[in-house]
Amino acid sequence: PAHVAATRSVAWHDWVRCACALDGSHETLAYHTTVTDIGIPTISGDVVLLSTIQGAGAPSGELYALDRTSGKLLWSFRGPSGLQISLGSVRDGILYAPTEADGIYAFRVADGSLVWHPAGPRVFFPTALVDDTLYLTSYTPPEIAAFKASDGSPLWALPTTDVPKGNPVVSGGMLFGTDISGVIRAYGSATTVAAGPTPFARPLTSPSAAPAVPNPFK
């Protein structure tokens, strides 16, 4: 809005989510959210999906779907608790969104209509989606869990030694996860584990220098 653009300060800038053109870096649209902390956007077709990040103080769990071209709000969602809702996986026009206290939601990206909503563990991170299985890391109880993407029914849960930190990654028939102790673990079937090497911890080598990449922004 014109009055926002005319009075924008540092505080306003924290609340306004902008889209910038790579050619010239000029602002093409802006949308004013209700809180200052927000997650990384996800693009699904012509829809920009984003959610607020839970922090200290008042609850801040809200999901937004914006028109990619105009920045117009298409729909939004806030769970009964008002606590964090995370952007999960998106496939075939369906968004899978775990929450801190309200279970797991599956929404149609186009209009925000509900596909299914089962109870679920306490989740702060995005999900991984492979075939008909939705993988997520749970804070309470500490575990890696799997649900059917088609109807939200629970499949299994793997208790972890420490609280998972970050979203799960599935690749090559194995599932990878990290935890608050700084350990990365890989899980697989009995056949996969038996065929693999004995796991052991080793220090990382020094990182190589990052390549020089031109900055498109002014």
TANOR-V171899 format. One record per backbone hydrogen bond with DSSP energy under -0.5 kcal/mol. NH is the residue of the N-H (numbers start at 1). CO is the residue of the C=O. If there is no record, write none. Layout:
[[NH | CO] [NH | CO]]
This chain:
[[5 | 1] [6 | 2] [7 | 3] [8 | 4] [13 | 9] [14 | 10] [15 | 11] [15 | 12] [16 | 12] [17 | 15] [17 | 31] [18 | 16] [19 | 29] [21 | 26] [24 | 22] [25 | 21] [28 | 19] [29 | 19] [31 | 17] [33 | 15] [33 | 31] [38 | 36] [39 | 51] [42 | 49] [44 | 47] [47 | 44] [48 | 66] [49 | 42] [49 | 47] [50 | 64] [52 | 62] [53 | 37] [61 | 82] [62 | 60] [63 | 77] [64 | 50] [65 | 75] [66 | 48] [67 | 72] [68 | 46] [71 | 67] [74 | 65] [75 | 65] [77 | 63] [82 | 79] [86 | 98] [88 | 96] [91 | 94] [94 | 91] [95 | 107] [96 | 89] [97 | 95] [97 | 105] [98 | 96] [99 | 103] [100 | 84] [104 | 118] [105 | 97] [106 | 116] [107 | 95] [108 | 113] [109 | 93] [109 | 107] [112 | 108] [115 | 106] [116 | 106] [118 | 104] [122 | 140] [123 | 99] [123 | 121] [128 | 135] [130 | 133] [133 | 130] [134 | 147] [135 | 128] [135 | 133] [136 | 145] [138 | 143] [139 | 122] [140 | 122] [143 | 138] [143 | 141] [144 | 158] [145 | 136] [145 | 143] [146 | 156] [147 | 134] [148 | 153] [149 | 132] [152 | 148] [155 | 146] [156 | 146] [158 | 144] [159 | 157] [160 | 142] [164 | 138] [165 | 178] [169 | 176] [171 | 174] [174 | 171] [175 | 187] [176 | 169] [177 | 185] [179 | 183] [180 | 163] [182 | 179] [185 | 177] [187 | 175] [193 | 189] [194 | 190] [195 | 191] [196 | 192] [196 | 193] [213 | 211] [216 | 214]]
